[in-house]
Amino acid sequence: CQEDPWEGSAKGFCLHHAEENGRDEETGLKVWEAARGRTGSCPVYTGWHFPKDPDSKEFDRVRFGGKAEFRHAVFATYVSFCRAVFAGDAEFADARFSGDAEFCLVKFQGRALFNRVRFATVAKFSDAKFAEKALFNEVEFSGPAAFDGVAFCGIVEMPETTFSSEAQFGQATFGSAARYNSATFTKNALFHGATFTGYASFDGVVFTGD
């Protein structure tokens, strides 16, 4: 990190990377204002620690002008990206969501890269649109995963992903290949009304729910 260490960090991290940055509303607001202030062109949030947003705006309706980097980011509580637009790639590899995560009605115009992400509670992607490849390799969904009404226009891959609660893909559309190889569904896996236009592979998938 090229930013100066923050005095509130026990490990000498900057404000944006320090796990203590949610200690009060004023500090948390500084983090979120800085985050929303750099969305215009290829924003980088690698390793950021996102506390609760006192304004409850999070990233709702935000437009990310270029590739957005959230690799290894930690979202300490609820976060919403609802109706956001990712004009370039959305890179969330190895991110951690400790609270509910909402991506409802998001437009992913580039690749959506969620490899090895950990969702501790609810993950909602309802009615989102993935214009290009969507990769969810080795993801852990500990709570309900909602992909109902999602439009996957490109290839979607969820190999070795674990759904520990209900997985909802009702009314989703798969416009290209869909690969769930070696994924695990431990509760209900709901695909009612889903449309598969391309090749769909469920090789090695484990279903232990209904």
C-alpha positions in Angstrom: 0.0 0.0 0.0 1.3 3.5 -0.9 -0.8 5.3 1.6 0.4 6.5 5.0 -0.2 4.4 8.1 -3.2 5.3 10.1 -2.7 6.0 13.8 -5.7 3.8 14.7 -4.2 0.6 13.2 -2.4 -1.8 15.5 -0.6 -3.3 12.5 0.4 0.0 10.9 -2.0 -0.3 8.0 -3.5 2.7 6.3 -7.1 3.7 7.1 -8.6 1.8 4.1 -6.9 -1.5 5.0 -7.1 -1.4 8.8 -9.7 -3.7 10.5 -10.2 -1.1 13.1 -11.7 1.5 10.7 -15.2 0.8 11.8 -14.6 1.8 15.4 -16.9 4.8 15.1 -19.3 6.4 12.5 -17.0 9.2 11.5 -14.1 6.9 10.7 -16.4 4.5 8.8 -17.8 7.3 6.8 -14.3 8.4 5.7 -13.6 5.0 4.3 -16.9 4.9 2.4 -16.6 8.4 1.0 -13.1 7.6 -0.2 -14.4 4.4 -1.8 -17.2 6.1 -3.6 -14.9 8.9 -4.7 -12.7 6.7 -6.9 -15.3 4.7 -8.9 -14.8 6.6 -12.1 -11.9 4.8 -13.8 -10.4 1.5 -12.9 -10.8 1.7 -9.1 -8.6 -0.5 -7.0 -9.8 -1.7 -3.6 -7.5 -4.6 -3.2 -7.3 -5.7 0.5 -9.6 -2.9 1.7 -11.6 -3.4 4.9 -15.1 -2.1 4.5 -16.9 -1.3 7.8 -20.6 -0.5 8.2 -21.6 2.5 6.1 -23.2 5.1 8.4 -25.0 6.6 5.4 -26.3 3.2 4.3 -25.4 4.1 0.7 -22.7 1.5 0.2 -22.3 1.0 -3.6 -26.0 1.3 -4.6 -26.5 2.6 -8.2 -22.7 3.3 -8.5 -21.1 3.1 -11.9 -17.6 1.6 -12.0 -16.0 3.2 -15.1 -13.3 0.6 -15.7 -12.0 -2.7 -14.2 -12.9 -2.7 -10.5 -10.5 -4.5 -8.2 -11.9 -5.9 -5.0 -9.4 -8.8 -4.6 -9.0 -9.9 -0.9 -11.4 -7.1 0.2 -13.2 -7.7 3.5 -16.8 -6.5 3.9 -17.3 -6.6 7.7 -21.1 -6.2 7.6 -24.0 -5.8 5.2 -23.1 -4.3 1.8 -25.2 -3.5 -1.2 -24.2 -3.1 -4.9 -27.8 -3.0 -6.1 -28.3 -1.5 -9.5 -24.6 -0.8 -9.8 -22.9 -1.0 -13.2 -19.5 -2.5 -13.8 -18.4 -1.2 -17.2 -15.2 -3.3 -17.1 -14.2 -6.5 -15.3 -15.4 -6.9 -11.8 -12.6 -8.7 -9.9 -13.7 -10.0 -6.4 -11.3 -13.0 -6.1 -10.7 -14.1 -2.5 -13.0 -11.4 -1.1 -14.8 -12.0 2.2 -18.4 -11.0 2.9 -19.2 -11.3 6.6 -22.7 -9.9 6.4 -25.5 -10.1 3.7 -24.3 -9.1 0.2 -26.7 -7.8 -2.3 -25.9 -7.6 -6.0 -29.6 -7.3 -7.2 -30.1 -5.8 -10.7 -26.4 -5.2 -11.1 -25.1 -5.0 -14.7 -21.8 -6.7 -15.2 -20.7 -5.5 -18.6 -17.2 -7.1 -18.4 -16.2 -10.4 -16.8 -17.4 -11.1 -13.3 -14.7 -12.9 -11.4 -15.7 -14.2 -8.0 -13.3 -17.1 -7.6 -12.7 -18.3 -4.0 -15.1 -15.7 -2.5 -16.6 -16.5 0.9 -20.2 -15.4 1.6 -20.9 -15.9 5.3 -24.6 -15.2 5.1 -27.1 -14.2 2.4 -25.8 -13.6 -1.2 -28.3 -12.0 -3.5 -27.7 -11.7 -7.2 -31.4 -11.6 -8.2 -32.1 -10.1 -11.7 -28.5 -9.3 -12.3 -27.1 -9.4 -15.8 -23.8 -10.9 -16.7 -22.9 -9.8 -20.2 -19.6 -11.8 -20.4 -18.0 -14.7 -18.5 -19.1 -15.2 -14.9 -16.6 -17.3 -12.8 -17.6 -18.5 -9.3 -14.9 -21.2 -8.9 -14.5 -22.7 -5.4 -16.9 -20.2 -3.8 -18.4 -20.9 -0.4 -22.0 -19.8 0.0 -22.7 -20.4 3.7 -26.1 -18.8 3.6 -28.9 -18.7 0.9 -27.7 -17.9 -2.6 -30.2 -16.1 -4.8 -29.6 -16.1 -8.5 -33.3 -16.0 -9.5 -34.0 -14.1 -12.7 -30.3 -13.7 -13.5 -29.3 -13.4 -17.1 -26.0 -15.2 -17.8 -25.2 -14.1 -21.4 -21.7 -15.6 -21.4 -20.1 -18.7 -19.9 -20.9 -19.3 -16.3 -18.6 -21.6 -14.2 -19.2 -22.7 -10.6 -16.9 -25.7 -10.2 -16.1 -27.0 -6.7 -18.4 -24.4 -5.2 -20.3 -25.2 -2.1 -23.9 -24.1 -1.4 -24.5 -24.8 2.3 -28.0 -23.4 2.2 -30.8 -23.0 -0.4 -29.5 -22.2 -3.9 -32.1 -20.4 -6.0 -31.7 -20.2 -9.8 -35.4 -20.0 -10.7 -36.2 -18.2 -14.0 -32.5 -17.7 -14.7 -31.3 -17.8 -18.3 -28.1 -19.4 -19.4 -27.2 -18.1 -22.9 -23.9 -20.1 -23.2 -22.2 -23.0 -21.5 -22.9 -23.5 -17.8 -20.5 -25.6 -15.7 -21.2 -26.7 -12.2 -18.7 -29.6 -12.1 -18.0 -31.0 -8.6 -20.2 -28.4 -6.9 -22.0 -29.3 -3.7 -25.6 -28.5 -2.9 -26.4 -29.4 0.7 -29.9 -27.9 0.7 -32.6 -27.2 -1.9 -31.3 -26.5 -5.4 -34.0 -24.7 -7.3 -33.8 -24.3 -11.0 -37.6 -24.1 -11.8 -38.3 -22.1 -14.9 -34.5 -21.8 -15.8 -33.6 -21.7 -19.5 -30.4 -23.4 -20.7 -29.5 -22.4 -24.3 -26.0 -23.8 -24.3 -24.2 -26.8 -22.9 -24.8 -27.5 -19.2 -22.5 -29.7 -17.2 -23.2 -31.1 -13.7 -20.5 -33.8 -13.7 -19.5 -34.8 -10.2 -22.1 -32.6 -8.6 -23.3 -33.7 -5.1 -26.9 -33.0 -4.2 -27.9 -33.8 -0.6 -31.0 -31.6 -0.4 -34.2 -31.7 -2.4 
